[in-house]
Amino acid sequence: MKGALLTSHGGLDKLELHHDISTPSPKESEVLIRVSAAGVNNTDINTRIGWYSKDNNSSDDASWSGNSLVFPRIQGADVCGEIVAVGSLVEPSRVGERVLIEPCITVNLVT
């Protein structure tokens, strides 16, 4: 799959477009979404520039959620798309469902 990886805090030069990112497999209670559209909002920009950092913009500085950042990372919480795979605890009938991500729910994002 392709994605824009944020490699560290900084300017636009810290974003790298990759076309060779491994497609993740959903864990037992997760779904895999083929993204149709993703927005870039102020949280994405402020995270990239290190605005939420407390000290020195290091990767162990917390994000707005209080969790440490792990680089590289694919940013974006404003996403819509289609479920293309489900974990073992998710109803298989969910495949094909069109979804909109609730950006205020904390999730473990695969990077």
Secondary structure, DSSP 8 states (H G I E B T S, - for coil): --EEEE-SSSSGGGEEEES--------TT-EEEEEEEE---HHHHHHHHTTT-SSS--TTSB-TTS-B--SSEE--S-EEEEEEEE-TTS-GGGTT-EEE--TTS------
